[in-house]
Amino acid sequence: MQRKIIHLLAVLTLTLSCSRDYVTGKRTFNLITEDQEVAMGREADPQILAEYGVYEDEQLTAWLAGIGEEIARVSHRPNLKYTFRIVDSPVVNAFALPGGWVYFTRGILAHFNSEDELAGVLGHEVGHIVARHGAEQLSRTQLAMLGINLGSLFSERFSRFSGLAETTVSLLFLKFSRDQESESDVLGVEYATRLGYDAHKMANFFHTIARLSQKSGSSLPGFLSTHPNPENREERVHQLAEEWRQKVAFQPRKTSREAYLRRINGIIYGQDPRQGFVENGMFYHPVMRFKFPLPQGWSVNNTPRMVQIVSPQQDAVIQFQLADAATPDEAADAFLASTRQTVISRDDRRLRGFPAVSLETKISSETESLRVQAWFIQKDNRVFAFYGFCASENYKKFQPQFTRTMRGFNRETNPSVLNRKPKRVRIRTVPAQGSFESVMRRLGVRGKAIDELALLNGVERDTVLKKGDLVKTISE
Ligand SMILES: [Zn+2]
């Protein structure tokens, strides 16, 4: 996959073509043709889905896509085919790939407080596609990249070997420039206003974004790290909203906060423990019913495709994933065939009754040498694979930690783990007029959770709510 992208990018650098600037209508030299833009998006889309997973809510997805289509039709590239998806991530972000692919996380959907906010951000993302920002960024990125910087989570030395430690997708989360952000804000306001949405609400949402602390520990970056704030963003969006109302004979559309909240009632909030979670130094997977211990102080990145566990100095990594094999032996053979390496030891064993194969190997290149410890373990007709990588000179230090994690793999039977449920946004009715804080207390919310909910509702602690208003709360 990684190689394919690099190849595609390499081809793209060599292609100069004349194309139209869709916003100004001028002919400009652009590195990339529309067909190539579409090819980039089409190739990257399955990787995004494999890495982050689709949020399965047909109704919400269809509704989002409906508004997306309307925006696309009033945009400067109405004939492009657009695809709108919801990604199963708690991170608050939206992003666009060249050629017409737009993604909203379930996290951003939980944080909107109206359809107008959503339409503004949709307009902004479609704006990036219209103005070919992604294609521009990619053609710029690829130049840097041919010098090779894969922007990996951990030391790039691991990503060069075997394709096991690939982090291709991080490359797709392009960081736009502030100028591109400004341009997309303008387009977003225009498109939303043409459809009768209140673009002032888009500014409100940027305010919410600014209040969100950028939580780390997730492989998907937050909104501000991919869409950096241009100066005075909120103020400027308010201004633009006024300007565009004058320009387009504004016909306000009937939307309400209540209608939006009802649509997202029940949306999953935060991490979904059913996809695996970390607690007390252990990684648990309630659906596949296993657990294993984590090395102390290492960071964990859990995606649908794999769990990556990275040492504090990023000089060792343990990767855990499903092996595409029927037996541990087959999985070990496939791994050995995937990369040239020297086998130091290979043992057939049983681990707590599970058939297993353990391997120690060495991967050498001209410049360096890596040591690998791998375990392939069969449980319930699945083969799980652990790969621990580090530089040979560090193997003494990391080997005990690799072994402890991999040998610690075990079945999980504890019902409190197996029955773990995700938290969801639940819409409640305000029982009596009062400040947001007092309403939350009446609903049984205490402490810091009140601040989190104020942010989620786009209000302050002292904002006054009326009896009968709807509010978002969080519970199972
Ligand atoms: Zn942006």
Residues whose N, C-alpha, C, O or C-beta is under 5 A from the ligand:
A	BS01	ZN	E181 S184 H227
